[in-house]
Amino acid sequence: MASMATHVITGAGSGIGAAVARRLHARGDDLVLHARDAGRAKELAAAYPGAKTLVGDLADPDKLSWAFSHQTLPDSVDSLLHIAGVVDLGPVGDLTPKSWRHQLNVNLIAPAELTRHFLPQLRVAQGHVLFVNSGAGLSAHADWSAYAASKHGLKALADSLRHEEHAAGVRVTSVYPGRTASPMQAKVHQQEGKDYDAARWIDPESVATTIVMALDLPRDAEVNDLTVRPGADLPPAFRTLPG
């Protein structure tokens, strides 16, 4: 991807999203960073000088269109990076509709709505839509039903979008990281009742490397699906856990 490209990024405040934002910002690309509210937008603008922000609550996708109508959107978008996500573990017998809706809204419906809004700009640029999915988007485990359902749905969204937009030159990639050291992973450990040690999990910078590689791939090829699993330097017991 050429320099000075424009990237719209969700989840840039921490974890994988922050690692990707730092990489793209450091090389001089233009960033449009999504924030859930004005306070978060101010924090992101301070962290990435020169970046623009876009405010809208992913937990309430019905209102994203209204929120965006009161803000200035870029005329052309080279990549739309869906990295934000939420997780709430629990057995099917205990999960409430509120928990299901929250995870489906943030992890699936909001990405679909954001994509709908930015497709005209992505078509102009023959851009790239990249979804950070999860190992849970390929295989569901006990207590992960709602999160896994949202991520299985995200895979379906990406696959359908790829077929629909191929003729327009829009590339679509799904990245499936294993457990990655991040605030979300710390929350998962808390919900599982386990101690959290970031050194046991994939470094967000490693996942960021794969994402930037997919973005920068020459136009004669595209990465459709990319699975990132814990490497040889991590203990074997941590290589097959859901993530």
N, C-alpha and C positions, 0 to 999 in steps of 0.2 A: 504494500500500500504506500502511495506517495506521501511525502512529508506534508504537514499542514492539513492533514485530513481532519474531518469533524466527526467526533465520536459522542454519542449519547449513551451515558452509563448509569445504570441503577446499582445501588449497593457500593458506591465508591467510598463510603465512610469507614470501612473496616474489611479485614480479611482479604479474600481474592479480589474484590472490587477495588480496594485501596491499592493493592499491588499493581493491578492493571492500570489504574488511573495514574499512579506515579510513573510507570514506564512511558505511557503515552504523553504525559505532561512534560517529562524530562526531554523528550525528543522534539518538542515544539508543536505537537498536534493541538488542535482546538478541542476543548472538552465542554460538553453540556452535561452537567451532573445533576441527576435527579435527587430531590430531597423531599422528605415527607411533610415538612413544614418550613416556615420562614427562618426559624432559629437554626435548624439543621442546614439550610441553604447558606446562611451566613458563615457557619463553621467550615463548610466545604469551600466556599469562595476564598476564605482566608488560608486554607490549606493548599489550594491550587491557584496561585495568582494568575489572573487573566482568564480563568475558566468562567463560563456562564452557568447559571443554575436554572433548574426547572422544578417547580413545586407542585406536588400532588400526592395524595395519600393512596398508596397501592392497596391498602386494606379496604378502600372504598372505590373500586374501579368505576362504579356508575357515575362518580363525580369528576373523573379525570378529564373528560371532554370539556366540562364547564371550566375547570381549573386552567386547562391549557388555552382556552379561548381568551383568557385574560392575560396571557403572557406571549412573548415573541418567540416563535419557533425558528430554528435555522431553515434556510431555503434549500440546503442540500445536506444530506447526512451520509457519510461514508460507512459508518457502522453504528448499529444499535446493539448494545451489550446488556443483556438481561442477567444481572449477577445477584441482585437482592433476593432474599428468601427468608422464610420463617419456618420453624419446626415446633411441633407440640406432640410429644410422644404419648402413647397410652394404648391400652387394648381397645378393641372395637366396642366391647361391652361398656367402656367407661367414657369414650369420647363423645362430647356433646355436639349438636349441630353448630353451635357457635365456633367450636374448635375446627370442625370441618370447613365451615365457610371461610374462616380467617386464613387457613392455609391454602385453600383453593383460590381465594381472591388474590392473595399476594403472589403465590407461586405460579398460578396459571392464568386466571382471568385478566389480571392487570398486565402481564406481558402481552397477552393477545390484544388488549386495548391499546397499549403503547405502540405495538407493531402496526395496528390499524392506522393510528394517527401519523406515523412516520413513513409509511410505505410510499407515499408520493415522493418524498424527499430521497428515500433510498433508491427508488427507480431512476430518478434524475441522475444520481451518482453511480448507478449500478453498484450499490453498496452491499453491506454484509450484515446479516442478523445473526447474532451469536447468543445462544441460550446456555447458561451454566446450569446444567441439570444436576444429577447426583447418581451415585451407584444405586440409590433407592429408586431411580427412574427406570432401572433395568431389572431389579429383583426386589421384592418386598419381603420384609422380615416381621416377626412378631413385634407388636407395639408401634410399628411404623406405618400403619395402614393409611391414615389421612395424608401424611407427608408423601408417602410413596405414590398414592393415587394422584396427588397434584403433580408429581414429577413424571409419572407415566403419561398423564395428560399433556405435560409440556413436551414430551417426546413426540406425541401425536401432532401437536400444534406445529412443531418444527418440521416434521416429515411432510405434513400437508402443505405448509408454506413453501417448502423447497420445491415441490412439484408445481405449485401455482405460479411462483415467481421466477422459475428458471429461464423462461423465455425473455423476461425483462432484464436478465443479467444480475439479479439479486442472489447472492450466495447465502446459504443458511447452514449453520454449524451448531451441533449440540456437543457440549463437553460434559463428561461424566466423571467428576473427581471422586476419589475415595475420601475418607475422613481427612479433613484439612484443619490445621491449627488456626482457630479463629474464635471470635466471641460466640458464634453459633455452636461450635463444637464444645465450648465450655458449658453452654446451656444444655446441650445434649447429655453431657456427662452428669450434670446436676440432676437432670430428669432420670437418668439411669442409676443414680446413687453411687457414682464412681468418682474417684479422684481424677483430676484433669492434669495432664502433663503435656504441654504443647510439643515437646521434643519427640513425642511418640508418633506424631502425625505429619502428613505432608505439609511442607512449607508453602504458604500462599504464593510465594515468588515462583515456585516451580510450576504451579498451575498457571500463573500469569505468563510464564514463558511459552507454554503451549497455546494459550489464547492469542498472544501477539504473533506467534508463528502462523496460526491459521489466518489471521487478518492480513499478514504480509505475504502470504503465498501468491505467486504470480497468477495472472488471470487465466492461464491455460489449465488450471486445476483448482479444486476446492476440497476442503475437508468436510465431510458430512457429519461423521460421528467420531469422537475422540475420547477414549477412556484413559484416565490418569489414576494409577493405583500406587499404593505405598511401595517404595523401592527397597533394594537389597539392604540398605543401611538401617532399615527399621526392623524391629523384632518380628519374626514370622507370625506370632500370635495376633499382630495388629494389621495383617495384610488382607484379611478376608472379612473384616467386620463391615456391616452396612454403613454407607456414607453417601 
